[in-house]
Each structure stands twice: as structure tokens, then as C-alpha cells.
Amino acid sequence: MVALVSRLADRVGPRLVATLVAAALGAACFGMAFATGLVAFFLAFAALRALGQGSTPINATLLTAQWFVLRRGRAMAMMGLGLAASLALLPPLSRLLIDAVGWREAYIALGVMVWALVIPATLLLARDTPDEMGLHPDGLDHPPLREAATGPGDSGERRVFSSLTFWLLALPLTTSPFVVTALVFHQAGIFAERGLSAGVAAAVFVPFALTTALSSTLAGFAVDRLGPVPLFLLSMLLLLLALGASRLIESAADAVLYASLLGTSSGAQRIVQSVLWAHYYGRHGLGRVQGSATSIMILMSALGPLPLAVLEGASGTYATGIAAMAALPVLAGAGILVARLRAASLEAG
């Protein structure tokens, strides 16, 4: 779904696609409200996931990337604060609606909310590019001076799955979603192995969320100065430290430190994921590249918990799987450095 939506955004613009996605998301909420069988429930829930957690964020990212180049990182960080705010506000609101009127009626209310808030705002306030309004990115009075015009070595075309550079960038970016999803999914078991309760495992999601939001904000400003590659290497170092810390947890304080390292790494990685493709491929035709990469990332995130579960079942401990995953940040860092050298070589040639 993400790949199709992002490619459609290249053709007709993210503004129209975001409007259509919002309309479909509201309809999916109504589908949940009126679902009466297993098949209908499954289809409606799948639509909610595909539209709400996949298609909506990719459209927001593509739209933001069009309007900012020099300040793209901080713009993505500010956009991320909206996501954090919605995660903080909507679950309690949904709970209140369910308690007050029931879960079916709550879905109807959420669908109306999506239609009433998102569709008018997108149509009235959003524009696909600054160029169509006679403007330039970042509010400047001239075009960006250091914007990538085409993908490295692509001769003006957005080659994806046949491009070695694409894979050298895409695969390292899957490391954090793969590892973090695995650790979060098995967090209660990992903590139990270290002698901590499920309550502690749940409680450390608070410092995880706070450090993710804080590091995303700081990383947005840092990436504009340093570029995405140094920030990615830092996020991999933090992820490696978090993996090590997971095997040293003996108290609640240790658990908070572990969760904070994991959250800081995740926040920095989110900004890198948002800006890296536009950094290498430019703004034009970005959906084809970033949408394909995001689809791969979503797939790897879904697969993340499985190897850890298999290794834990085979060895009787999470230590084996965590030790194996520790190689991934190192390989990802090496891969991204090779990709940068390859891109520089192709551009020089």
C-alpha cells in the first residue's frame, strides 16, 4: 500500500493523495463500526493499519520534503511532534468515547473526526510544492544551492530495486525497526529473564517515548548541520549500547537507562529515515524511492520478533538472539558508509 500511494503521489501530488487517503481512512473507521463478521473485521482493521500507519505518514513526509531543503531535518522534527501529540491525546480520547457511547460509536466519531479535521485542512492549506506558487523551499528568494537533482548514478531516473546504491541505503535503514520491534515485542520476557516484573517492562515505555520525542527534535536540527550519515552512525552506536545494556539489567534504574538508549536511537533513526532519501535523490519523483524503502522497512519491522523468538526457543535464553542482533548495527554502519562512497564516486564520474 505504501509503495503504491507514494508512487501515486509522484504522479498527482501528495496533496490530492493525502485527501484521498484521509477519506478512505474515515471510511475504514466506519467499516470497523459496522463490521459484523471476522472477514469484515479483518479487512477494516487491515485498512486502518495500511492507511493510518503507512500511507498517511509517507504522504506527510513527502509533502514536507518538497517545502524544505536546508531546514528539512528540523521541519521533519516539528512534524514528528504532531505525531507524538496525537499518540498522547487520541488513546485517552478513544477510551473516553468507548466508555461513554461504546466502541462501535467511538469508531464512527473517529471517522467523522478524520473527515472533518484532515480533509478540509489538506485541501485549504496544503500545496504540493513551493514551485507551483512561485516560491522556493525554506522560504528563500532563490532555489536551494545544494539540493540533489537526481539519484546517484541514475541518469535522471528513479531506479529502485535494480540500483545497488538504493539497497546499500535501504537495508541499513531497516536495522533499527527490525531490532527495536524485536526488543519491544519481547520486552516482558527479556525483563523476566533479568528478574524484573512485567509492570516494570510496561513502565519503561514512558522514558522510551520521552527520549524518542526529545532525540527526534534534537536530531532534526543536527541533521541539517551534519547530514544524515553521521547521525545514522550515532543512532547505530546507541542501538548497539542498548543491546548491551539489555543484558546488564538488574534494577528498575538499569531498565530506564536501557529504554532511554533505545528511545534515543529510535528518535535519531526516525529523522534519518525522513530526510535521507531526499538528501540523496532530491525532491522530484521522491515517492517512488522513499515509498519502496518504507515498504521494505515495514516488512522487516514485522519480521523482527520472529528470529529472536526462534533463537530463544532453541537456546532457552534471549542472550543468543541479542548477541546475534548486535552484529546488525555494525553491518548497517558499514553499509551506509559504502553507499556514501559509492554515491560520491558516481557523482564524480
Helices and strands as residue ranges (DSSP letters): H 2-12, H 14-34, H 38-48, I 49-55, H 56-67, H 72-101, H 103-125, G 131-133, G 137-139, H 164-173, H 175-185, H 187-193, H 198-203, H 205-226, H 228-246, H 252-281, H 286-303, H 305-315, H 319-325, H 327-348
